[in-house]
Amino acid sequence: MHPLERAFYDRDAQTVARELLGCYLVHRSGGVERVGRIVEVEAYLGPHDLAAHSSKGLTPRTRVMFGPPGHAYVYLIYGMHHCVNVVTEAEGIASAVLLRALEPVKNLEGRTRGPGLLCKAMGLDLRHNGLDLLGDELFVAAPQPMPPVRIERRPRIGVDYAGHWARRLLRFYIKDNRWVSKP
């Protein structure tokens, strides 16, 4: 498996979100390769999107989001769960795609439905924040050939504070996949 090219990420977050579905998230660490098929994601569209972390501006936490596309943005929520995003679009745009659920493929233990559980199963934490997704340790790869997927759209989860942005259909998942966190 080979990492996707930078050009894949250098597009709008909604396009990248849809095209990540069916791809593999790969984490190599300590001689173990963990692989999961991406089955659910959410797009965050930059500083104007009130649900995006970047809506608070450039901070030490969001610096990675404002950087070049194709990097991992990992953060901690509730002081206990890590979440992993892929940064999209040109440097300065600050958009990203949250990975919400994986279908286990190789060496994944535990549950993978939900962003915190996904990170725990993949062994991802704040040490992975800012990693270039074109490297060997953490990357996204497309299966060959890429099987067709039927995509469902729904509002994002847990962003009720974001006003009308909470109702936008920016959550994408593979229809009828049993690994999706919430239909």
Residue frames as a rotation matrix with the C-alpha (Angstrom) as fourth column:
MET 1
0.581 0.814 0.000 0.00
0.814 -0.581 0.000 0.00
0.000 0.000 -1.000 0.00
HIS 2
-0.574 -0.764 0.294 1.18
0.781 -0.619 -0.082 3.46
0.245 0.183 0.952 -0.89
PRO 3
-0.388 0.413 -0.824 0.13
0.477 -0.675 -0.562 6.85
-0.789 -0.611 0.065 0.52
LEU 4
0.599 0.626 0.500 -2.23
0.789 -0.356 -0.500 9.02
-0.135 0.694 -0.707 -1.50
GLU 5
-0.374 -0.757 0.536 -0.54
0.829 -0.532 -0.172 11.98
0.415 0.380 0.827 -3.17
ARG 6
-0.772 -0.007 -0.635 -0.66
0.408 -0.771 -0.488 15.51
-0.487 -0.636 0.598 -1.77
ALA 7
-0.897 0.435 -0.080 -2.95
-0.344 -0.572 0.745 16.60
0.278 0.696 0.662 -4.64
PHE 8
-0.389 0.785 -0.482 -5.66
0.581 0.615 0.533 14.30
0.715 -0.073 -0.695 -3.23
TYR 9
-0.109 0.283 -0.953 -5.87
0.967 -0.190 -0.168 16.46
-0.229 -0.940 -0.253 -0.08
ASP 10
-0.818 -0.306 -0.488 -5.41
0.221 -0.949 0.225 19.79
-0.532 0.076 0.844 -1.87
ARG 11
-0.641 0.732 0.232 -9.12
0.230 -0.105 0.967 20.04
0.733 0.673 -0.101 -2.72
ASP 12
-0.215 0.619 0.756 -12.27
-0.776 -0.578 0.252 21.14
0.592 -0.533 0.605 -0.94
ALA 13
-0.749 -0.178 0.638 -13.07
-0.629 0.491 -0.602 19.24
-0.206 -0.853 -0.480 2.25
GLN 14
0.248 0.922 0.297 -16.41
-0.686 0.383 -0.619 17.87
-0.684 -0.050 0.728 1.04
THR 15
0.617 -0.096 -0.781 -14.85
-0.675 0.444 -0.589 16.27
0.404 0.891 0.209 -2.04
VAL 16
-0.488 -0.865 -0.114 -12.00
-0.623 0.437 -0.649 14.81
0.611 -0.246 -0.752 -0.01
ALA 17
-0.437 0.390 0.811 -14.45
-0.761 0.320 -0.564 13.54
-0.479 -0.864 0.157 2.62
ARG 18
0.644 0.762 -0.062 -16.52
-0.659 0.512 -0.551 11.62
-0.388 0.396 0.832 0.07
GLU 19
0.577 -0.462 -0.674 -13.45
-0.510 0.440 -0.739 10.21
0.638 0.770 0.019 -1.68
LEU 20
-0.496 -0.708 0.503 -11.87
-0.843 0.256 -0.472 9.01
0.206 -0.658 -0.724 1.57
LEU 21
0.290 0.696 0.657 -14.75
-0.771 0.577 -0.271 6.56
-0.567 -0.428 0.704 1.99
GLY 22
0.998 0.063 -0.019 -13.50
-0.064 0.861 -0.505 3.10
-0.015 0.505 0.863 1.10
CYS 23
0.290 -0.957 0.004 -9.82
-0.409 -0.127 -0.904 4.07
0.865 0.261 -0.428 1.45
TYR 24
0.523 -0.211 -0.826 -7.53
0.675 0.695 0.250 2.53
0.521 -0.688 0.506 4.07
LEU 25
0.674 -0.425 0.604 -6.08
-0.659 -0.716 0.232 4.33
0.334 -0.554 -0.762 7.09
VAL 26
0.581 -0.590 -0.561 -2.69
0.439 0.807 -0.394 2.76
0.685 -0.017 0.728 7.81
HIS 27
0.668 -0.445 0.596 -0.61
-0.723 -0.578 0.378 3.19
0.176 -0.684 -0.708 10.98
ARG 28
0.511 -0.621 -0.594 2.78
0.315 0.779 -0.543 1.47
0.799 0.090 0.594 11.24
SER 29
0.312 -0.393 0.865 4.33
-0.826 -0.563 0.042 1.45
0.470 -0.727 -0.500 14.69
GLY 30
-0.038 -0.419 0.907 6.58
-0.870 0.460 0.177 -0.93
-0.492 -0.782 -0.382 16.63
GLY 31
-0.915 -0.401 -0.037 6.69
-0.353 0.754 0.554 -3.42
-0.194 0.520 -0.832 13.77
VAL 32
-0.427 0.849 0.311 2.88
0.635 0.526 -0.566 -3.64
-0.644 -0.044 -0.764 13.63
GLU 33
-0.975 0.220 0.037 0.79
-0.112 -0.626 0.772 -2.42
0.193 0.748 0.635 10.72
ARG 34
-0.449 0.890 -0.077 -2.77
0.412 0.130 -0.902 -1.47
-0.793 -0.436 -0.426 11.68
VAL 35
-0.987 0.160 0.026 -5.24
-0.035 -0.362 0.932 -1.00
0.158 0.919 0.362 8.83
GLY 36
-0.356 0.933 -0.049 -8.87
0.456 0.128 -0.881 0.08
-0.816 -0.336 -0.471 8.77
ARG 37
-0.567 0.301 0.767 -11.20
0.751 -0.194 0.631 0.91
0.339 0.934 -0.116 5.89
ILE 38
-0.945 0.212 -0.250 -12.63
-0.076 -0.884 -0.462 4.41
-0.318 -0.417 0.851 6.27
VAL 39
-0.575 0.800 0.170 -16.43
0.774 0.464 0.430 4.15
0.265 0.379 -0.887 6.38
GLU 40
0.606 0.789 -0.100 -17.54
0.775 -0.557 0.297 7.43
0.179 -0.258 -0.950 8.02
VAL 41
-0.597 -0.802 0.026 -16.20
0.794 -0.595 -0.124 11.01
0.114 -0.053 0.992 7.95
GLU 42
0.601 0.707 -0.373 -17.21
0.704 -0.689 -0.171 14.63
-0.378 -0.159 -0.912 8.59
ALA 43
-0.098 -0.587 0.804 -16.09
0.819 -0.507 -0.270 17.70
0.566 0.632 0.530 6.62
TYR 44
0.411 0.104 -0.906 -15.11
0.665 -0.713 0.220 20.93
-0.623 -0.693 -0.362 8.40
LEU 45
0.542 0.076 0.837 -14.98
0.828 -0.216 -0.517 23.83
0.141 0.974 -0.180 5.99
GLY 46
-0.371 -0.795 0.480 -12.63
0.644 -0.592 -0.484 26.38
0.669 0.130 0.732 7.52
PRO 47
-0.943 -0.183 -0.278 -12.88
0.333 -0.558 -0.760 29.46
-0.016 -0.810 0.587 9.76
HIS 48
-0.643 0.762 0.078 -16.37
-0.692 -0.622 0.367 30.44
0.328 0.182 0.927 8.52
ASP 49
0.046 0.598 -0.800 -17.72
0.015 0.801 0.599 27.00
0.999 -0.039 0.028 9.62
LEU 50
0.135 0.050 0.990 -18.73
-0.852 -0.505 0.142 27.57
0.506 -0.862 -0.025 13.25
ALA 51
0.967 0.182 0.180 -18.34
-0.248 0.842 0.479 23.84
-0.065 -0.508 0.859 14.02
ALA 52
0.553 -0.827 -0.102 -14.68
0.426 0.386 -0.818 23.84
0.716 0.409 0.566 12.89
HIS 53
0.416 -0.515 -0.750 -11.90
0.835 -0.110 0.539 24.38
-0.360 -0.850 0.384 15.41
SER 54
-0.572 -0.704 0.421 -10.45
0.819 -0.524 0.235 26.89
0.056 0.479 0.876 12.95
SER 55
0.308 0.748 0.588 -13.45
0.589 -0.635 0.500 29.19
0.747 0.192 -0.636 13.56
LYS 56
0.844 -0.087 -0.529 -11.58
0.456 -0.400 0.795 30.35
-0.281 -0.913 -0.297 16.68
GLY 57
0.806 -0.570 -0.157 -8.66
-0.578 -0.702 -0.416 31.45
0.127 0.427 -0.895 14.50
LEU 58
0.283 -0.825 -0.489 -5.03
-0.019 0.505 -0.863 30.43
0.959 0.253 0.128 14.44
THR 59
0.689 -0.095 0.718 -4.05
-0.724 -0.079 0.685 28.99
-0.008 -0.992 -0.123 17.83
PRO 60
-0.455 -0.866 0.206 -1.37
-0.860 0.488 0.149 26.52
-0.229 -0.110 -0.967 18.94
ARG 61
-0.217 0.458 0.862 -4.05
-0.083 0.871 -0.484 23.80
-0.973 -0.177 -0.152 18.75
THR 62
0.709 0.673 0.212 -5.28
0.168 0.130 -0.977 24.70
-0.685 0.728 -0.021 15.24
ARG 63
0.065 -0.770 -0.635 -1.90
-0.655 -0.513 0.555 25.56
-0.753 0.380 -0.537 13.68
VAL 64
-0.721 -0.343 0.602 -1.84
0.118 0.795 0.595 22.24
-0.682 0.501 -0.533 11.79
MET 65
0.200 0.887 0.417 -5.26
0.735 0.145 -0.662 22.98
-0.648 0.439 -0.623 10.24
PHE 66
0.789 0.072 -0.611 -3.90
-0.191 -0.915 -0.355 26.24
-0.584 0.397 -0.708 8.82
GLY 67
-0.224 -0.975 -0.006 -0.89
-0.422 0.091 0.902 24.45
-0.879 0.205 -0.431 7.35
PRO 68
-0.579 -0.077 -0.811 -0.45
-0.813 0.120 0.569 22.59
0.053 0.990 -0.132 4.09
PRO 69
0.526 0.846 -0.089 -2.85
-0.846 0.531 0.048 19.81
0.088 0.050 0.995 3.05
GLY 70
0.498 -0.256 -0.829 -2.12
-0.160 0.912 -0.377 16.16
0.853 0.320 0.413 3.67
HIS 71
-0.717 -0.677 0.166 -1.18
-0.285 0.068 -0.956 16.36
0.636 -0.733 -0.242 7.35
ALA 72
-0.138 0.641 -0.755 -2.81
0.725 0.585 0.364 14.78
0.675 -0.497 -0.546 10.40
TYR 73
-0.413 0.143 0.899 -4.64
-0.572 -0.809 -0.134 17.08
0.709 -0.570 0.416 12.80
VAL 74
-0.124 0.292 -0.948 -4.99
0.585 0.793 0.167 15.15
0.801 -0.534 -0.269 16.07
TYR 75
-0.444 0.038 0.895 -6.59
-0.574 -0.779 -0.252 16.67
0.688 -0.625 0.368 19.14
LEU 76
-0.867 0.135 -0.480 -7.91
0.442 0.654 -0.614 15.62
0.232 -0.744 -0.626 22.52
ILE 77
-0.232 0.850 0.474 -11.58
-0.385 -0.527 0.757 16.04
0.893 -0.007 0.449 23.49
TYR 78
0.770 0.625 0.129 -13.06
-0.300 0.177 0.937 15.84
0.563 -0.760 0.323 26.99
GLY 79
0.220 -0.795 0.565 -9.50
-0.975 -0.170 0.140 15.39
-0.016 -0.582 -0.813 28.24
MET 80
-0.036 -0.187 0.982 -9.59
-0.462 0.874 0.149 11.71
-0.886 -0.448 -0.118 27.33
HIS 81
0.490 0.278 0.826 -10.39
0.509 0.678 -0.530 10.91
-0.708 0.680 0.190 23.66
HIS 82
-0.575 -0.695 -0.432 -8.18
-0.080 -0.478 0.875 11.59
-0.814 0.538 0.219 20.67
CYS 83
0.674 0.712 0.195 -9.62
0.214 0.065 -0.975 12.43
-0.707 0.699 -0.109 17.25
VAL 84
-0.496 -0.857 0.138 -7.79
0.354 -0.054 0.934 12.36
-0.793 0.512 0.331 13.92
ASN 85
0.724 0.615 -0.313 -8.48
0.005 -0.458 -0.889 14.58
-0.690 0.642 -0.335 10.91
VAL 86
-0.151 -0.734 0.662 -6.82
0.944 0.091 0.316 14.99
-0.292 0.673 0.680 7.54
VAL 87
-0.115 0.021 -0.993 -6.05
0.036 -0.999 -0.025 18.60
-0.993 -0.039 0.115 6.60
THR 88
0.131 0.262 0.956 -7.46
0.946 0.256 -0.200 19.63
-0.297 0.930 -0.214 3.22
GLU 89
0.885 0.295 0.359 -7.18
0.440 -0.780 -0.445 22.56
0.149 0.552 -0.820 0.82
ALA 90
0.225 -0.850 0.477 -4.40
0.340 -0.391 -0.855 25.09
0.913 0.354 0.201 0.45
GLU 91
-0.488 -0.517 -0.703 -2.31
0.853 -0.112 -0.510 26.39
0.185 -0.848 0.496 3.32
GLY 92
-0.995 0.100 0.012 -4.24
-0.099 -0.945 -0.313 29.05
-0.020 -0.313 0.950 5.25
ILE 93
-0.362 0.920 -0.152 -7.74
-0.402 -0.007 0.916 27.70
0.841 0.393 0.372 4.41
ALA 94
-0.822 -0.095 0.561 -7.89
-0.568 0.196 -0.799 25.61
-0.034 -0.976 -0.215 7.64
SER 95
0.377 0.918 -0.126 -10.32
-0.916 0.390 0.100 22.92
0.141 0.078 0.987 6.56
ALA 96
-0.769 -0.613 0.184 -10.16
-0.638 0.754 -0.156 19.26
-0.044 -0.237 -0.970 7.49
VAL 97
0.181 0.778 -0.602 -11.98
-0.578 0.579 0.574 15.94
0.795 0.244 0.555 7.45
LEU 98
-0.192 -0.124 0.973 -12.62
-0.941 0.305 -0.147 14.10
-0.279 -0.944 -0.175 10.72
LEU 99
-0.545 0.014 -0.839 -12.33
-0.336 0.912 0.234 10.31
0.769 0.409 -0.492 10.48
ARG 100
-0.056 0.682 0.729 -15.33
-0.985 -0.157 0.070 8.94
0.162 -0.714 0.681 12.43
ALA 101
0.526 0.301 0.795 -15.35
-0.508 0.861 0.010 5.16
-0.682 -0.409 0.606 11.87
LEU 102
-0.389 -0.704 -0.594 -13.29
-0.921 0.316 0.229 2.33
0.026 0.636 -0.771 10.42
GLU 103
0.881 0.450 -0.142 -14.07
-0.458 0.889 -0.021 -1.17
0.117 0.084 0.990 9.27
PRO 104
0.289 -0.840 0.459 -11.25
-0.556 0.243 0.795 -3.33
-0.779 -0.485 -0.397 10.72
VAL 105
0.754 -0.153 -0.639 -8.95
-0.559 0.361 -0.747 -4.81
0.345 0.920 0.187 8.09
LYS 106
0.314 -0.753 -0.578 -5.71
0.367 0.658 -0.658 -5.77
0.876 -0.005 0.483 9.87
ASN 107
-0.477 -0.672 -0.566 -4.42
0.713 0.081 -0.696 -5.77
0.514 -0.736 0.441 13.48
LEU 108
-0.486 0.389 0.783 -7.23
-0.488 -0.864 0.126 -3.64
0.725 -0.321 0.609 14.93
GLU 109
-0.598 0.291 -0.747 -8.40
0.693 0.657 -0.299 -4.53
0.403 -0.696 -0.595 18.42
GLY 110
-0.624 0.446 -0.642 -11.38
0.394 -0.530 -0.751 -2.99
-0.675 -0.721 0.155 20.13
ARG 111
0.384 0.898 0.214 -14.18
0.739 -0.160 -0.654 -0.89
-0.553 0.409 -0.726 18.75
THR 112
-0.744 -0.645 0.174 -13.70
0.594 -0.520 0.614 1.49
-0.305 0.560 0.770 15.81
ARG 113
0.015 0.841 0.541 -17.14
0.823 -0.318 0.471 3.17
0.568 0.438 -0.697 15.67
GLY 114
0.956 0.242 -0.167 -16.61
0.294 -0.812 0.504 6.78
-0.013 -0.530 -0.848 16.69
PRO 115
0.624 -0.740 0.249 -13.55
-0.216 -0.470 -0.856 9.03
0.751 0.480 -0.454 16.41
GLY 116
0.247 -0.542 0.803 -12.21
-0.969 -0.141 0.203 8.37
0.004 -0.828 -0.560 19.92
LEU 117
0.591 0.037 0.806 -12.54
-0.229 0.966 0.124 4.61
-0.774 -0.257 0.579 19.61
LEU 118
0.956 -0.268 0.119 -11.00
0.175 0.197 -0.965 4.76
0.235 0.943 0.235 16.12
CYS 119
0.386 -0.859 0.336 -7.89
-0.661 -0.511 -0.549 6.51
0.643 -0.010 -0.766 17.50
LYS 120
0.254 -0.264 0.930 -7.60
-0.853 0.392 0.344 4.10
-0.456 -0.881 -0.126 20.41
ALA 121
0.793 0.114 0.598 -7.79
0.084 0.952 -0.293 1.05
-0.603 0.283 0.746 18.11
MET 122
0.845 -0.475 0.245 -5.29
0.251 -0.053 -0.967 2.58
0.472 0.878 0.075 15.68
GLY 123
0.286 -0.761 -0.582 -2.88
0.937 0.094 0.338 3.65
-0.202 -0.642 0.740 18.46
LEU 124
-0.164 -0.277 0.947 -3.13
0.604 -0.787 -0.126 7.35
0.780 0.551 0.297 17.55
ASP 125
0.459 0.268 -0.847 -2.64
0.846 -0.424 0.324 10.22
-0.272 -0.865 -0.421 19.99
LEU 126
0.914 -0.012 -0.405 -1.19
-0.038 -0.998 -0.057 13.74
-0.403 0.067 -0.913 20.19
ARG 127
-0.071 -0.992 0.104 2.25
-0.003 0.105 0.995 12.45
-0.997 0.070 -0.011 19.13
HIS 128
-0.328 0.007 0.945 0.77
0.853 0.432 0.293 12.04
-0.406 0.902 -0.148 15.66
ASN 129
0.704 0.590 -0.395 -0.47
0.409 -0.792 -0.454 15.62
-0.580 0.158 -0.799 15.37
GLY 130
0.500 -0.463 -0.732 1.14
-0.626 -0.777 0.065 17.29
-0.599 0.426 -0.678 12.37
LEU 131
-0.273 -0.619 0.737 2.45
0.125 0.737 0.665 14.09
-0.954 0.273 -0.124 10.77
ASP 132
-0.389 0.059 -0.919 2.76
-0.878 -0.325 0.350 14.26
-0.278 0.944 0.178 7.01
LEU 133
0.383 0.667 0.639 0.30
-0.400 0.744 -0.535 11.71
-0.832 -0.051 0.552 5.60
LEU 134
0.786 -0.209 -0.583 2.68
-0.540 0.227 -0.810 11.05
0.302 0.951 0.065 2.72
GLY 135
-0.219 -0.905 0.365 5.15
-0.973 0.173 -0.155 9.33
0.077 -0.389 -0.918 5.07
ASP 136
-0.481 -0.093 -0.872 5.51
-0.263 0.964 0.042 5.68
0.837 0.249 -0.488 6.09
GLU 137
-0.999 -0.003 -0.037 4.13
0.034 0.286 -0.958 5.83
0.014 -0.958 -0.286 9.64
LEU 138
-0.262 0.957 -0.127 0.58
0.366 -0.023 -0.930 7.16
-0.893 -0.290 -0.344 9.16
PHE 139
-0.877 -0.032 -0.480 -1.13
-0.402 -0.498 0.768 7.48
-0.263 0.867 0.424 5.79
VAL 140
0.252 0.953 0.170 -4.22
-0.380 0.259 -0.888 6.88
-0.890 0.160 0.428 3.71
ALA 141
-0.865 -0.501 -0.035 -4.09
-0.264 0.393 0.881 4.44
-0.428 0.771 -0.472 0.79
ALA 142
0.098 0.895 -0.435 -6.61
-0.957 -0.035 -0.287 3.64
-0.272 0.445 0.853 -1.93
PRO 143
-0.007 -0.050 0.999 -7.42
-0.018 0.999 0.050 -0.01
-1.000 -0.018 -0.008 -2.58
GLN 144
-0.443 -0.178 -0.879 -6.77
-0.858 -0.200 0.473 -1.19
-0.260 0.964 -0.064 -6.11
PRO 145
-0.580 0.324 0.747 -9.23
0.326 -0.749 0.577 -1.28
0.747 0.578 0.329 -7.70
MET 146
-0.939 0.312 0.147 -11.36
-0.301 -0.534 -0.790 1.08
-0.168 -0.786 0.595 -5.62
PRO 147
-0.633 0.768 0.097 -14.75
0.771 0.616 0.160 -0.57
0.063 0.176 -0.982 -5.13
PRO 148
-0.445 0.551 0.706 -17.79
-0.018 -0.794 0.608 1.64
0.896 0.257 0.363 -5.67
VAL 149
-0.812 0.235 -0.534 -19.53
0.570 0.129 -0.811 2.88
-0.122 -0.963 -0.239 -2.52
ARG 150
0.065 0.875 0.481 -23.01
0.569 -0.428 0.702 4.26
0.820 0.228 -0.526 -1.93
ILE 151
-0.854 -0.514 -0.080 -22.75
0.398 -0.546 -0.738 7.38
0.335 -0.662 0.671 0.19
GLU 152
0.357 0.901 -0.246 -25.26
0.862 -0.217 0.458 8.71
0.360 -0.376 -0.854 2.71
ARG 153
-0.620 -0.471 0.628 -25.22
0.196 -0.868 -0.456 12.34
0.760 -0.159 0.630 3.94
ARG 154
0.445 0.707 -0.550 -26.36
0.784 -0.012 0.620 13.52
0.432 -0.707 -0.560 7.35
PRO 155
0.736 -0.210 0.644 -25.68
-0.390 -0.909 0.150 16.40
0.554 -0.362 -0.750 9.75
ARG 156
-0.332 -0.924 -0.187 -22.47
-0.180 0.257 -0.950 16.18
0.926 -0.282 -0.252 11.76
ILE 157
0.463 0.451 -0.763 -22.61
0.567 0.510 0.646 14.71
0.681 -0.732 -0.019 15.26
GLY 158
0.255 -0.327 -0.910 -22.06
0.954 -0.067 0.292 16.71
-0.156 -0.943 0.294 18.47
VAL 159
-0.799 -0.572 0.185 -21.94
0.598 -0.789 0.143 20.21
0.064 0.225 0.972 16.97
ASP 160
0.183 0.983 0.006 -25.31
0.963 -0.181 0.202 21.60
0.199 -0.031 -0.979 18.11
TYR 161
0.166 -0.209 -0.964 -23.54
0.569 -0.778 0.267 24.75
-0.806 -0.592 -0.010 19.39
ALA 162
-0.744 -0.663 0.089 -22.73
0.411 -0.348 0.843 25.74
-0.528 0.663 0.531 15.78
GLY 163
-0.248 0.717 -0.651 -26.16
-0.474 -0.676 -0.564 27.15
-0.845 0.169 0.508 14.86
HIS 164
0.687 0.592 -0.421 -27.14
-0.629 0.193 -0.753 26.58
-0.365 0.782 0.505 11.23
TRP 165
-0.151 -0.828 -0.541 -23.79
-0.925 0.311 -0.217 24.85
0.347 0.467 -0.813 10.64
ALA 166
-0.622 -0.037 0.782 -25.01
-0.526 0.760 -0.383 21.99
-0.580 -0.649 -0.492 12.84
ARG 167
0.340 0.877 0.338 -27.74
-0.204 0.420 -0.884 21.18
-0.918 0.232 0.322 10.33
ARG 168
0.214 -0.329 -0.919 -25.50
-0.970 -0.180 -0.162 21.14
-0.113 0.927 -0.358 7.25
LEU 169
0.960 0.175 0.218 -25.18
-0.144 0.978 -0.151 17.71
-0.240 0.114 0.964 5.62
LEU 170
0.386 -0.909 -0.157 -21.41
-0.829 -0.268 -0.490 17.38
0.404 0.320 -0.857 6.08
ARG 171
-0.200 -0.367 0.908 -21.26
-0.642 0.750 0.162 13.87
-0.741 -0.550 -0.385 7.54
PHE 172
0.246 0.179 -0.953 -20.70
-0.914 0.371 -0.167 11.17
0.324 0.911 0.255 4.94
TYR 173
-0.307 -0.367 0.878 -20.74
-0.639 0.764 0.096 7.41
-0.706 -0.531 -0.469 5.38
ILE 174
-0.873 -0.032 -0.486 -20.99
-0.400 0.617 0.678 4.21
0.278 0.786 -0.552 3.40
LYS 175
0.027 0.993 0.111 -24.64
-0.971 0.000 0.238 3.20
0.237 -0.115 0.965 3.23
ASP 176
0.835 0.517 -0.187 -25.53
-0.437 0.831 0.344 0.01
0.333 -0.206 0.920 5.12
ASN 177
-0.128 -0.914 -0.385 -21.99
-0.095 0.398 -0.913 -0.48
0.987 -0.080 -0.138 6.46
ARG 178
0.658 0.489 -0.572 -22.23
0.425 0.386 0.819 -2.08
0.621 -0.782 0.046 9.91
TRP 179
-0.154 -0.813 -0.562 -19.14
0.980 -0.051 -0.193 -0.23
0.128 -0.580 0.804 11.19
VAL 180
-0.296 0.130 0.946 -20.70
0.156 -0.971 0.182 3.24
0.942 0.202 0.267 10.89
SER 181
-0.967 -0.212 -0.138 -21.01
0.166 -0.117 -0.979 4.88
0.192 -0.970 0.148 14.32
LYS 182
-0.419 0.879 -0.229 -24.58
0.188 -0.163 -0.969 6.12
-0.889 -0.448 -0.097 13.93
PRO 183
-0.473 0.266 0.840 -26.82
0.879 0.204 0.431 5.78
-0.057 0.942 -0.330 10.84
